[in-house]
């Protein structure tokens, strides 16, 4: 019984369109953040993808998709064609032939749309190659023939070499190996002359397959080894894995089973790295043959079972049939006839199923062609009838068009009028809302200014009026003390009264200062807040640290300054009353027309959701003042972790 082994054939589906140049990947990646959103960035994405495709195909696909998305965004049709050429190269490498064909057919239509004959020829060759790997040689030949006619007009050796390489693969599939060798040798000669190693390696690999089909094993092995060295030099792991598999196939055909293992091991490692599941399966199956050749049937069966598992995981049914045959051979070698027959039966059943599916597919294609011809004939008959009817319908259509056009014009006029009315109504509502907002802000401003004016007046009255009176009373008491002779009891009572008078004067000054700090009017917001924090520190109620940035030599409108002062004052008072904090920070920053206010404390914190329901005057005053300044408020607090309040005000 002849053991069946299939070499993994490297195809060149996309060589006519994609011209890959190996570049410094890191250098390209550094250019990416600097690139503008134009066609050059599309080409940059494609160049980066090309550096990944041989070793990291999924990363390459990611960059190719980015090129597609940007091309669609900027309307760059040639970028979409380049995406198709490169993306389908990776898809074909991974075995996604259906998706590859669909994208290639789209690229053909795009090339026809832009009327670029060279792009059209390249996309036709790519599409033909997709048909070829799917076994549809009729459509493959049609695409190749149309593309070849176009290529004949271009005197380009590189295009000639790539076209010859693709045609040698076609003749391989058609079992016309002499023609395959003819085209392959010509492709290799041209690529050697042009000194393009990556393309030369692919062409050599495909030429080796044609030699092998002609039973010229020595020539095939020579091609594979040269291609393998090229793959290593250009760091093309996909080509390298293929080279190991094809050399293994040569050894298999010549019965050199014991020499296969080093190449198979390398092929398995690279296939796993690149997620080339069918290649991994074939290499694992070859390893089973190796162990059979040294009579290690146990290990051979283990490797064959691994290959079977891969075929089941990725639905590789054609390879599964071959694995069943391998398992049958191993079972017979182990003198287990029953198990060998079971595997042979499974292989035969799967082979029949695959054959039936192919027959059914061929029948469907024949039926489709027959139905297409019938439809074409019927269409011609209907076309003749339609031409007769067209003359009589034409006049009716003209009248209908006139009526429809009139209706459309009326509808457009009505729509535009209605739209204009709604737009005016919308603008009017927006203006009303703006006026209401302005009115509300003006009212708020008037209230705040009135409040501050009243505070200023009261502070002045307290300081100048009541303060002067209390100071005069104190002076009179001191004069009285010097002129009267008092008993010790009366003296003690007098001193207590003097202390109470001093406390009253201090409290009056504190109230007057809180109502309108003198330093705020004279020295500005920064000094006023600094004094306020120092007063809190001296009172012992809370340790407050004050920091300011960007306020030196900066003037702030007095209304804004007073409002910010009141906000900070209210926030610190809330901290003292409710937070049970020991330390707090007040930070004031001015940058580029923005004033930022931050207060933080180490208090007990609270659930910020209660602020939505808070009805206290203090919190309401803070919100009103921030709204008046058109500021933004951010409150963050957690129970046991303190509270942070951040306010931003646009001071332009």
Secondary structure, DSSP 8 states (H G I E B T S, - for coil): ------------TTTTT-------HHHHHHHHTT--SSHHHHHHHHHHHHHHTTT-HHHHHHHHHHHHHHHHHHT-HHHHHHHHHHHHHHHHHHT-HHHHHHHHHHHHHHHHHHT-HHHHHHHHHHHHHHHHHTT-HHHHHHHHHHHHHHHTT---HHHHHHHHHHHHHHHHHTT-HHHHHHHHHHHHHHHHHHT-HHHHHHHHHHHHHHHHHTT-HHHHHHHHHHHHHHHHHTT-HHHHHHHHHHHHHHHHHTT-GGGSHHHHHHHHHHHHHHT-HHHHHHHHHHHHHHHHHTT-HHHHHHHHHHHHHHHHHTT-HHHHHHHHHHHHHHHHHTT-HHHHHHHHHHHHHHHHHHHHHHHHHHHHHHHHHHHHHHHHHHHHHHHHHHHHHHHHHHHHHHHHHHHHHHHHHHHHHHHHHHHHHHHHHHHHHHHHHHHHHHHHHHHHHHHHHHHHHHHHHHHHIIIIIIHHHHHHHHHHHHHHHHH----HHHHHHHHHHHHHHHHHHHHHHHHHHHHS-HHHHHH-HHHHHHHHHHHHHHHTS-EEEEEEES-TT----HHHHHHHHHHHHHHHHHIIIII--SEEEEEEEEETTEEEEEEEE-S----GGGGGT---HHHHHHHHHHHHTT-EEEEEE-TTS-EEEEEEEE--
